[in-house]
Amino acid sequence: MSAMQLDHLIITRFCVRMQGALQTVSGPTFFADRDPLAPDNLALRWRLMHFTSLPSVRAQTDPEVGWVVMVDRDLPPPLRRRMEAWVAGTRRAHLHVHTPGQDLVGLDWLAPYLRPGATHVLTTTLDDDDVLPTDTAAGFRRHLEALHAQGNLPPAMILAFTRVLQWDLLPSPLAPLGYRTPWHRGRFPASCGFSLLSAVGEDTSVMALRHRFGDVFFDRDAEVKNENVAFARQRFAHVLQAWPKEALFWDAADALGPVLMSNHFVNDQQSRLSETRHRRTRVRSLGDLPYPIDWAAYARHAWRFSSWHPDYLQRRVRGAARRVQSALRGTAR
């Protein structure tokens, strides 16, 4: 059995204009209703990272895991310098400047950040406002190394979490730490922690796949209803022919617990705030959210996510106006 040299990179997008960059994914357009580089958006996403994804990566117990933070080439210089300082203060972190037209499907764009001699690359998505359990990277490594030792490691496979805890960032005098809510949209691979293992020769990163279909990419019995699934079936046809579907998907939630995904008024999935209202419970103590959250940073920035903040009220008014306009267009037809 040949030796395996596994390298693991967590990938986080920060306010990147992605139109056309992920053509195989066939999913929603990122930041469809606003400019990701708008000053108010940059400020809020920057605050979110302070107490969610940044401490999540820094707390990982596997010292070998790397972090690639994708930024837009037109990110304002003062903010870029602050991002560079973050990277400098985080072990094995890299700032990747995305340029329009750059191919994110393969591994070439990640080559500068990979350790020499890597035979297998594990890439993991972490949005800038979500949190991974501290043992995520170590748990992934243990699982893959055990498969390799048994001779059961396929050349490509999905690792994902199908259990999610939601943190509703709506702090108030009644609930200064916000609310926690169980996931409510069904059980499927979450975007937080969604991962692809790829032998170097397979030349595919997790950015080529849409998490929502993570449990059917390698399931030949599942019907192809999406362009992204068709892409994956074609790219990994030889893997599907040689390996059973049970070997090509691992639900990490059973071993590592759920991931933590935040809901707030600057989220592309903003509607989750209203969907979860009837199931919320107050976060009464830090132990109610046993994740690597920077609570000191949260205390500094929480007011900006309160439903009392002017930004929130303005967004609600704009959202209501859009819904009225949409209804009027439908009536006109």
Solvent accessible surface area in square Angstrom, and as a share of the most:
residue,aa,sasa,rsa
1,M,163,0.73
2,S,93,0.60
3,A,76,0.59
4,M,25,0.11
5,Q,104,0.46
6,L,19,0.10
7,D,3,0.01
8,H,2,0.01
9,L,0,0.00
10,I,1,0.00
11,I,4,0.02
12,T,0,0.00
13,R,58,0.21
14,F,0,0.00
15,C,2,0.01
16,V,2,0.01
17,R,89,0.32
18,M,6,0.03
19,Q,113,0.50
20,G,48,0.46
21,A,10,0.08
22,L,22,0.11
23,Q,143,0.64
24,T,38,0.22
25,V,15,0.08
26,S,44,0.28
27,G,34,0.32
28,P,86,0.54
29,T,73,0.42
30,F,51,0.21
31,F,24,0.10
32,A,81,0.63
33,D,86,0.44
34,R,51,0.18
35,D,77,0.40
36,P,7,0.04
37,L,25,0.12
38,A,26,0.20
39,P,113,0.71
40,D,64,0.33
41,N,1,0.00
42,L,10,0.05
43,A,34,0.26
44,L,1,0.00
45,R,18,0.07
46,W,26,0.09
47,R,56,0.20
48,L,0,0.00
49,M,0,0.00
50,H,32,0.14
51,F,0,0.00
52,T,1,0.00
53,S,0,0.00
54,L,10,0.05
55,P,21,0.13
56,S,0,0.00
57,V,6,0.04
58,R,103,0.38
59,A,38,0.29
60,Q,3,0.01
61,T,80,0.47
62,D,8,0.04
63,P,84,0.53
64,E,72,0.32
65,V,4,0.02
66,G,1,0.01
67,W,1,0.00
68,V,0,0.00
69,V,2,0.01
70,M,0,0.00
71,V,0,0.00
72,D,4,0.02
73,R,127,0.46
74,D,77,0.40
75,L,7,0.03
76,P,49,0.31
77,P,86,0.54
78,P,68,0.43
79,L,10,0.05
80,R,82,0.30
81,R,148,0.54
82,R,115,0.42
83,M,3,0.01
84,E,76,0.34
85,A,64,0.50
86,W,30,0.11
87,V,23,0.13
88,A,90,0.70
89,G,55,0.53
90,T,9,0.05
91,R,108,0.39
92,R,46,0.17
93,A,12,0.09
94,H,47,0.21
95,L,34,0.17
96,H,12,0.05
97,V,42,0.24
98,H,5,0.02
99,T,57,0.33
100,P,89,0.56
101,G,76,0.73
102,Q,49,0.22
103,D,95,0.49
104,L,0,0.00
105,V,17,0.10
106,G,9,0.09
107,L,12,0.06
108,D,120,0.62
109,W,15,0.05
110,L,0,0.00
111,A,59,0.46
112,P,101,0.64
113,Y,33,0.12
114,L,37,0.19
115,R,105,0.38
116,P,135,0.85
117,G,59,0.57
118,A,20,0.16
119,T,51,0.30
120,H,29,0.13
121,V,1,0.00
122,L,0,0.00
123,T,1,0.01
124,T,0,0.00
125,T,18,0.11
126,L,1,0.01
127,D,40,0.21
128,D,4,0.02
129,D,6,0.03
130,D,4,0.02
131,V,1,0.01
132,L,0,0.00
133,P,17,0.10
134,T,53,0.31
135,D,44,0.23
136,T,1,0.00
137,A,0,0.00
138,A,16,0.12
139,G,4,0.04
140,F,0,0.00
141,R,41,0.15
142,R,131,0.48
143,H,43,0.19
144,L,0,0.00
145,E,79,0.35
146,A,46,0.36
147,L,30,0.15
148,H,38,0.17
149,A,77,0.59
150,Q,118,0.52
151,G,46,0.45
152,N,71,0.36
153,L,23,0.11
154,P,1,0.00
155,P,37,0.24
156,A,0,0.00
157,M,3,0.01
158,I,1,0.00
159,L,0,0.00
160,A,0,0.00
161,F,0,0.00
162,T,14,0.08
163,R,97,0.35
164,V,13,0.08
165,L,19,0.09
166,Q,0,0.00
167,W,1,0.00
168,D,0,0.00
169,L,0,0.00
170,L,21,0.10
171,P,9,0.06
172,S,29,0.19
173,P,103,0.65
174,L,115,0.57
175,A,1,0.01
176,P,82,0.52
177,L,34,0.17
178,G,0,0.00
179,Y,39,0.15
180,R,77,0.28
181,T,0,0.00
182,P,61,0.38
183,W,45,0.16
184,H,50,0.22
185,R,82,0.30
186,G,45,0.44
187,R,146,0.53
188,F,26,0.11
189,P,0,0.00
190,A,4,0.03
191,S,18,0.12
192,C,0,0.00
193,G,0,0.00
194,F,2,0.01
195,S,0,0.00
196,L,0,0.00
197,L,0,0.00
198,S,0,0.00
199,A,19,0.15
200,V,69,0.39
201,G,78,0.75
202,E,30,0.14
203,D,55,0.29
204,T,1,0.01
205,S,0,0.00
206,V,1,0.00
207,M,7,0.03
208,A,0,0.00
209,L,10,0.05
210,R,61,0.22
211,H,54,0.24
212,R,100,0.37
213,F,45,0.19
214,G,2,0.02
215,D,62,0.32
216,V,37,0.21
217,F,0,0.00
218,F,9,0.04
219,D,24,0.13
220,R,139,0.51
221,D,122,0.63
222,A,23,0.18
223,E,126,0.57
224,V,68,0.39
225,K,164,0.70
226,N,26,0.14
227,E,124,0.55
228,N,0,0.00
229,V,3,0.02
230,A,46,0.36
231,F,39,0.16
232,A,0,0.00
233,R,36,0.13
234,Q,150,0.67
235,R,80,0.29
236,F,0,0.00
237,A,40,0.31
238,H,95,0.42
239,V,1,0.01
240,L,8,0.04
241,Q,139,0.62
242,A,76,0.59
243,W,61,0.21
244,P,75,0.47
245,K,83,0.35
246,E,127,0.57
247,A,27,0.21
248,L,0,0.00
249,F,55,0.23
250,W,47,0.17
251,D,26,0.13
252,A,0,0.00
253,A,1,0.00
254,D,110,0.57
255,A,70,0.54
256,L,29,0.15
257,G,18,0.17
258,P,35,0.22
259,V,0,0.00
260,L,2,0.01
261,M,12,0.05
262,S,2,0.01
263,N,1,0.00
264,H,0,0.00
265,F,0,0.00
266,V,1,0.00
267,N,17,0.08
268,D,76,0.39
269,Q,70,0.31
270,Q,68,0.30
271,S,61,0.40
272,R,11,0.04
273,L,11,0.06
274,S,66,0.42
275,E,66,0.30
276,T,0,0.00
277,R,151,0.55
278,H,153,0.68
279,R,97,0.35
280,R,47,0.17
281,T,81,0.47
282,R,81,0.29
283,V,4,0.02
284,R,173,0.63
285,S,57,0.37
286,L,90,0.45
287,G,59,0.56
288,D,39,0.20
289,L,2,0.01
290,P,105,0.66
291,Y,28,0.11
292,P,19,0.12
293,I,16,0.08
294,D,55,0.29
295,W,47,0.17
296,A,67,0.52
297,A,1,0.00
298,Y,7,0.03
299,A,78,0.61
300,R,154,0.56
301,H,26,0.12
302,A,12,0.10
303,W,134,0.47
304,R,53,0.19
305,F,1,0.00
306,S,5,0.03
307,S,35,0.22
308,W,154,0.54
309,H,19,0.08
310,P,71,0.44
311,D,30,0.15
312,Y,23,0.09
313,L,91,0.45
314,Q,94,0.42
315,R,27,0.10
316,R,135,0.49
317,V,103,0.59
318,R,107,0.39
319,G,8,0.08
320,A,42,0.32
321,A,44,0.34
322,R,114,0.42
323,R,164,0.60
324,V,87,0.50
325,Q,95,0.42
326,S,58,0.38
327,A,64,0.50
328,L,114,0.57
329,R,138,0.50
330,G,37,0.35
331,T,114,0.67
332,A,91,0.71
333,R,219,0.80
